[in-house]
């Protein structure tokens, strides 16, 4: 369901401490700012929390995008650049089968050895986002929104009173010579082994790389795939895994509210796993609690799950995915998003983020997008 709307961009541009948000199918919500950043003329991000919801507004020029993730509803805001059309959409992905990831990902070949780690003091994970040659629209805005949405998930998944579990930065967005397809494993193999992709990672000194394809997500195809440290012989986080920190996703699902495939796959590269009862289970996780969580509330006739959790096990009720990683210290109304011993992906992300940030030494470039 979608509604035409007008976004009060001048108000958002002031990065207000509080923001009242009126949604068409629920009471007004007052959001408190949890993070904001100016990125230049008419470019900024605003993140907030209120009630059982989190909110994101990301503006790059005339490209305005937003996410409102609530326990009982997932909303997206999209504005087509160059037009006056802006829409608020509510997504019902509570029963969607989600990523449908193949059980085994390709491994880096000999060329990947050109990507080496570092021992700097940098603690921010720099992410390079690559696109196919036929990618349309503002790829920089798309890549930045992927990073912003994932960063909001990291902020929202942080234990109260603690520093944010991980910091992300968009290293660059660039088109490649690869043509778009529904071959997500092939996309992942491309960024792991193709000279062009590896040279781009070297140039931008990216700790992790994600390829965003224009594939359509046909039934039986993967919506995303990533390398997972410790899974089926993969190295553990550290220098040995530096060449493996890569993922591939389909553009139409990357940031779709209730799917959050980009945030899902990028977290895999840190060592975050699916819910522990989803097969095939990772029997050698980086930590015994590196799993997602789902739960049902029979009294309310509903369920909920975190970013890394699949819907198949949450049967008998709607079970939407919220924009949070599992953390036993974070609650949304009745939903405890994690469990101390078995479901704390936030703890794993916090532990591994400083390690992943060392995979490449950060560099500063005057021209940020490689003229793509």
ZAVEXRO-641731 format. One record per residue (C-alpha): x negated, y, z negated; residue in three letters. Coordinates in steps of 0.1 Angstrom, whole numbers. Example, Ala and Ser with C-alpha at 12.3 -4.5 7.8 and 13.67 -1.06 7.14 Angstrom:
REM ZAVEXRO-641731
x;y;z;residuo
-123;-45;-78;ala
-137;-11;-71;ser
REM end
This chain:
REM ZAVEXRO-641731
x;y;z;residuo
0;0;0;unk
-13;34;10;unk
-3;70;3;unk
-16;102;20;unk
-32;125;-5;unk
-52;157;-8;unk
-84;155;-30;unk
-92;186;-50;unk
-128;186;-38;unk
-136;221;-52;unk
-126;209;-87;unk
-146;177;-83;unk
-176;198;-71;unk
-178;214;-105;unk
-185;180;-120;unk
-159;185;-148;unk
-163;169;-182;unk
-127;156;-180;unk
-105;148;-150;unk
-68;141;-151;unk
-58;116;-124;unk
-23;111;-112;unk
-16;78;-95;unk
18;72;-78;unk
26;39;-96;unk
13;46;-132;unk
12;73;-158;unk
-14;101;-156;unk
-49;90;-168;unk
-74;114;-183;unk
-109;104;-174;unk
-140;114;-193;unk
-172;119;-172;unk
-199;93;-178;unk
-223;102;-151;unk
-226;129;-123;unk
-252;141;-99;unk
-256;168;-73;unk
-273;157;-41;unk
-274;190;-21;unk
-249;212;-4;unk
-214;195;-6;unk
-229;162;-17;unk
-223;148;-52;unk
-211;119;-72;unk
-187;119;-102;unk
-180;88;-124;unk
-156;85;-154;unk
-138;62;-177;unk
-102;65;-191;unk
-78;40;-206;unk
-84;7;-190;unk
-99;22;-158;unk
-131;35;-143;unk
-133;61;-115;unk
-158;71;-89;unk
-158;100;-64;unk
-186;101;-39;unk
-189;131;-15;unk
-214;134;13;unk
-206;164;36;unk
-170;159;48;unk
-171;121;39;unk
-151;116;7;unk
-147;82;-9;unk
-135;70;-42;unk
-128;39;-64;unk
-104;36;-93;unk
-107;2;-110;unk
-81;-6;-136;unk
-73;-38;-154;unk
-39;-39;-137;unk
-47;-22;-104;unk
-76;-15;-79;unk
-74;17;-58;unk
-96;32;-31;unk
-98;67;-16;unk
-110;71;19;unk
-113;101;41;unk
-122;97;78;unk
-150;122;86;unk
-140;148;112;unk
-103;145;104;unk
-79;158;77;unk
-66;123;68;unk
-73;111;33;unk
-55;81;18;unk
-52;65;-16;unk
-47;27;-12;unk
-39;0;-38;unk
-54;-34;-31;unk
-41;-67;-43;unk
-70;-91;-41;unk
-59;-110;-72;unk
-56;-143;-53;unk
-83;-137;-27;unk
-109;-166;-24;unk
-137;-140;-24;unk
-172;-145;-11;unk
-170;-181;0;unk
-208;-182;-2;unk
-226;-211;13;unk
-245;-230;-14;unk
-280;-224;-1;unk
-296;-193;14;unk
-325;-191;38;unk
-360;-186;24;unk
-386;-161;34;unk
-411;-172;60;unk
-448;-163;64;unk
-440;-127;76;unk
-425;-119;42;unk
-459;-121;26;unk
-464;-85;39;unk
-441;-73;12;unk
-460;-72;-21;unk
-452;-62;-56;unk
-467;-36;-79;unk
-475;-29;-115;unk
-463;8;-117;unk
-443;22;-145;unk
-412;28;-123;unk
-380;16;-138;unk
-355;25;-110;unk
-345;-2;-85;unk
-349;12;-49;unk
-325;-4;-25;unk
-329;-3;13;unk
-296;-7;32;unk
-299;-19;68;unk
-272;-19;95;unk
-268;-35;129;unk
-275;-15;161;unk
-237;-11;168;unk
-228;2;133;unk
-205;32;136;unk
-199;62;114;unk
-220;78;88;unk
-242;49;77;unk
-259;70;50;unk
-226;78;34;unk
-216;42;35;unk
-249;30;20;unk
-248;57;-7;unk
-212;47;-16;unk
-223;11;-20;unk
-250;22;-44;unk
-227;45;-63;unk
-200;19;-67;unk
-226;-6;-80;unk
-241;21;-103;unk
-206;27;-118;unk
-203;-10;-125;unk
-237;-9;-143;unk
-226;21;-163;unk
-192;6;-172;unk
-209;-27;-182;unk
-233;-11;-207;unk
-227;-18;-244;unk
-213;13;-262;unk
-240;36;-275;unk
-268;20;-254;unk
-287;33;-224;unk
-274;23;-190;unk
-285;-13;-182;unk
-300;-5;-148;unk
-307;25;-126;unk
-303;22;-88;unk
-315;46;-60;unk
-308;45;-23;unk
-343;42;-7;unk
-329;47;29;unk
-302;36;53;unk
-313;25;88;unk
-299;8;119;unk
-318;-22;133;unk
-319;-40;166;unk
-298;-69;153;unk
-263;-71;168;unk
-234;-75;143;unk
-218;-109;138;unk
-201;-131;113;unk
-233;-149;106;unk
-241;-137;71;unk
-268;-164;65;unk
-284;-152;98;unk
-283;-116;86;unk
-300;-127;55;unk
-326;-146;74;unk
-332;-115;96;unk
-341;-92;67;unk
-363;-119;51;unk
-383;-128;82;unk
-379;-103;110;unk
-409;-80;116;unk
-386;-49;122;unk
-368;-54;89;unk
-400;-61;69;unk
-417;-31;84;unk
-387;-9;73;unk
-389;-24;38;unk
-426;-17;37;unk
-421;19;49;unk
-394;27;24;unk
-410;7;-4;unk
-377;-10;-13;unk
-375;-33;-43;unk
-344;-49;-27;unk
-328;-50;7;unk
-292;-54;17;unk
-280;-59;53;unk
-244;-47;60;unk
-229;-63;90;unk
-198;-53;110;unk
-185;-89;110;unk
-148;-95;106;unk
-148;-120;78;unk
-131;-148;97;unk
-117;-177;76;unk
-145;-200;66;unk
-172;-174;70;unk
-192;-159;42;unk
-184;-124;31;unk
-218;-121;14;unk
-249;-141;4;unk
-280;-134;-16;unk
-312;-149;-29;unk
-308;-159;-66;unk
-339;-163;-88;unk
-341;-197;-104;unk
-315;-212;-82;unk
-324;-245;-64;unk
-361;-239;-65;unk
-361;-201;-60;unk
-389;-184;-80;unk
-380;-167;-113;unk
-379;-129;-114;unk
-414;-114;-110;unk
-441;-111;-83;unk
-432;-146;-68;unk
-396;-134;-63;unk
-404;-100;-49;unk
-402;-112;-13;unk
-369;-128;-19;unk
-349;-99;-33;unk
-324;-96;-4;unk
-287;-99;3;unk
-263;-96;32;unk
-226;-85;32;unk
-198;-77;56;unk
-191;-40;58;unk
-153;-43;55;unk
-156;-61;21;unk
-188;-44;8;unk
-170;-18;-13;unk
-133;-29;-9;unk
-116;-24;-42;unk
-110;-57;-59;unk
-138;-74;-39;unk
-170;-53;-46;unk
-191;-77;-25;unk
-221;-54;-23;unk
-222;-51;-61;unk
-217;-89;-64;unk
-245;-98;-40;unk
-270;-73;-52;unk
-266;-85;-88;unk
-274;-120;-76;unk
-310;-108;-68;unk
-314;-99;-105;unk
-303;-134;-116;unk
-266;-128;-122;unk
-244;-159;-115;unk
-208;-168;-109;unk
-185;-180;-137;unk
-200;-211;-153;unk
-171;-234;-143;unk
-173;-225;-106;unk
-191;-251;-85;unk
-219;-254;-75;unk
-231;-241;-108;unk
-267;-228;-112;unk
-283;-253;-135;unk
-315;-233;-139;unk
-303;-197;-146;unk
-328;-171;-157;unk
-309;-170;-190;unk
-283;-195;-204;unk
-257;-167;-206;unk
-263;-154;-170;unk
-227;-160;-159;unk
-195;-141;-151;unk
-162;-144;-170;unk
-125;-147;-163;unk
-96;-150;-188;unk
-58;-153;-188;unk
-33;-135;-209;unk
-3;-158;-209;unk
18;-134;-229;unk
13;-107;-202;unk
15;-132;-174;unk
-18;-120;-159;unk
-55;-126;-158;unk
-87;-107;-151;unk
-123;-115;-140;unk
-156;-97;-137;unk
-175;-89;-105;unk
-194;-122;-104;unk
-164;-144;-111;unk
-144;-163;-86;unk
-106;-166;-86;unk
-102;-203;-80;unk
-106;-212;-117;unk
-83;-184;-129;unk
-51;-202;-118;unk
-15;-197;-128;unk
-14;-159;-127;unk
-27;-129;-109;unk
-64;-125;-116;unk
-78;-93;-102;unk
-115;-86;-102;unk
-125;-54;-121;unk
-156;-33;-115;unk
-176;-47;-144;unk
-203;-73;-151;unk
-197;-96;-180;unk
-206;-82;-214;unk
-193;-95;-247;unk
-194;-59;-261;unk
-172;-44;-235;unk
-134;-47;-236;unk
-105;-36;-213;unk
-74;-37;-234;unk
-70;-75;-241;unk
-98;-86;-218;unk
-132;-92;-234;unk
-154;-91;-203;unk
-181;-114;-217;unk
-190;-140;-243;unk
-222;-139;-264;unk
-236;-173;-255;unk
-222;-181;-220;unk
-212;-149;-202;unk
-234;-118;-204;unk
-246;-109;-169;unk
-250;-73;-181;unk
-277;-86;-205;unk
-295;-103;-176;unk
-293;-72;-154;unk
-307;-51;-182;unk
-336;-76;-188;unk
-345;-81;-151;unk
-340;-45;-138;unk
-375;-33;-150;unk
-390;-63;-133;unk
-371;-58;-101;unk
-381;-22;-101;unk
-417;-33;-98;unk
-413;-52;-66;unk
-425;-22;-47;unk
-441;11;-57;unk
-417;39;-51;unk
-426;66;-25;unk
-411;100;-18;unk
-402;108;18;unk
-392;143;29;unk
-369;129;56;unk
-347;104;38;unk
-329;85;65;unk
-354;78;92;unk
-335;98;117;unk
-309;70;119;unk
REM end
